[in-house]
Amino acid sequence: MFGLWVPLTVGAAALQTLRTAQQKRLTGIIGQNGAHFARYVYGAPLAALLVAGLALGGIGLPAPDATFVLYGLMGGIAQIIATGCLIHAYTLRNFAVATTFSKTETIQAALLSLAVMGEGLSAGGWLAVAIGFAGLIVLTTSGNRGARIPLSRAWREPATAYGLASGLFFALSGIGIRAAALSLPSGSELVRASVTLAAITAMQTALMGMVLLLRDRRALAGAFGHARGPAAGVGLMSVTGSLGWFLAMTLEPVAHVRALAQIEIVFTLAMTVFVFRERPSGRDYLGAGLIVASVVILICGDTAIG
């Protein structure tokens, strides 16, 4: 019998796919900045309501300190950069390929851990990195409509740069958000995750709101004006999906949840073909398959950070 964590994980992955697809569509309506901002401004109140519900239920909430704020800002800003890079990558390559680039987050996190903290990889870990690198070569040398790009030029392609940057900053974001949650002095995993989610989305809303107020008021007006319906949908799916991840990780080891979460690539490929009518090439499928395989091997072998 599968535990509750399985449908929670699959549901969260499906919501994440739908959210990013909606952000891709919003980009054509209110621009990249507006689509990006929608995730935070409409998600923050819902995250705050979740924390308020816990408090009203008699659950004591931990008091954040300066360390929490520092790590929260690090994780929140890294996530803003990562999401911005990913949204831009959607404009350069198809939906599936851009999403797959971001999935190198786990591989990059493992290599960062090795370089910065001296935490080595097992033989299985190095095998996963090698498979993932092969997948990257296949993806980066596959242009639009399956055209081949010379390897010497492929790494300089904007789609590759933005896609890999999104994976890097998602890895840094994960480290910051986890550190913030662990810095809280008390509370269950659900309470820590909920408080962290509410605090970071509030920070992100304030930071992006100030930037857009100064530099892109049209995007700000669009998020609150004619596109507020789909923008609110992005926020709702974002917070609901995050809650699904957090609940799944309270019921099952994180490695198992993250491994099953790679089903998101299946949803992404379906969305690419049936909704956006984009046709990935055979090389795109091969590259995506290699990267997903490498991530699953790395996670199941418990060779990532920690």
Secondary structure as the mmCIF struct_conf table of DSSP 4:
data_model
#
loop_
_struct_conf.conf_type_id
_struct_conf.id
_struct_conf.beg_label_comp_id
_struct_conf.beg_label_asym_id
_struct_conf.beg_label_seq_id
_struct_conf.end_label_comp_id
_struct_conf.end_label_asym_id
_struct_conf.end_label_seq_id
TURN_TY1_P TURN_TY1_P1 LEU A 4 LEU A 4
HELX_RH_AL_P HELX_RH_AL_P1 TRP A 5 VAL A 41
TURN_TY1_P TURN_TY1_P2 TYR A 42 GLY A 43
HELX_RH_AL_P HELX_RH_AL_P2 ALA A 44 LEU A 56
TURN_TY1_P TURN_TY1_P3 GLY A 57 GLY A 58
HELX_LH_PP_P HELX_LH_PP_P1 PRO A 62 PRO A 64
HELX_RH_AL_P HELX_RH_AL_P3 ALA A 66 TYR A 90
TURN_TY1_P TURN_TY1_P4 THR A 91 LEU A 92
BEND BEND1 ARG A 93 ARG A 93
HELX_RH_AL_P HELX_RH_AL_P4 PHE A 95 SER A 102
TURN_TY1_P TURN_TY1_P5 LYS A 103 THR A 104
HELX_RH_AL_P HELX_RH_AL_P5 GLU A 105 MET A 117
HELX_RH_AL_P HELX_RH_AL_P6 ALA A 123 THR A 140
TURN_TY1_P TURN_TY1_P6 THR A 141 THR A 141
STRN STRN1 SER A 142 SER A 142
HELX_RH_3T_P HELX_RH_3T_P1 ASN A 144 GLY A 146
STRN STRN2 ARG A 148 ARG A 148
HELX_RH_AL_P HELX_RH_AL_P7 LEU A 151 ALA A 154
TURN_TY1_P TURN_TY1_P7 TRP A 155 ARG A 156
HELX_RH_AL_P HELX_RH_AL_P8 PRO A 158 SER A 183
BEND BEND2 LEU A 184 SER A 186
HELX_RH_AL_P HELX_RH_AL_P9 GLU A 189 ARG A 215
HELX_RH_AL_P HELX_RH_AL_P10 ARG A 217 PHE A 224
TURN_TY1_P TURN_TY1_P8 GLY A 225 ALA A 227
HELX_RH_AL_P HELX_RH_AL_P11 ARG A 228 LEU A 251
BEND BEND3 GLU A 252 GLU A 252
HELX_RH_AL_P HELX_RH_AL_P12 VAL A 254 LEU A 260
HELX_RH_3T_P HELX_RH_3T_P2 ALA A 261 ILE A 263
HELX_RH_AL_P HELX_RH_AL_P13 GLU A 264 PHE A 274
TURN_TY1_P TURN_TY1_P9 VAL A 275 VAL A 275
BEND BEND4 PHE A 276 PHE A 276
HELX_RH_AL_P HELX_RH_AL_P14 GLY A 282 CYS A 300
TURN_TY1_P TURN_TY1_P10 GLY A 301 ASP A 302
BEND BEND5 ALA A 304 ALA A 304
#
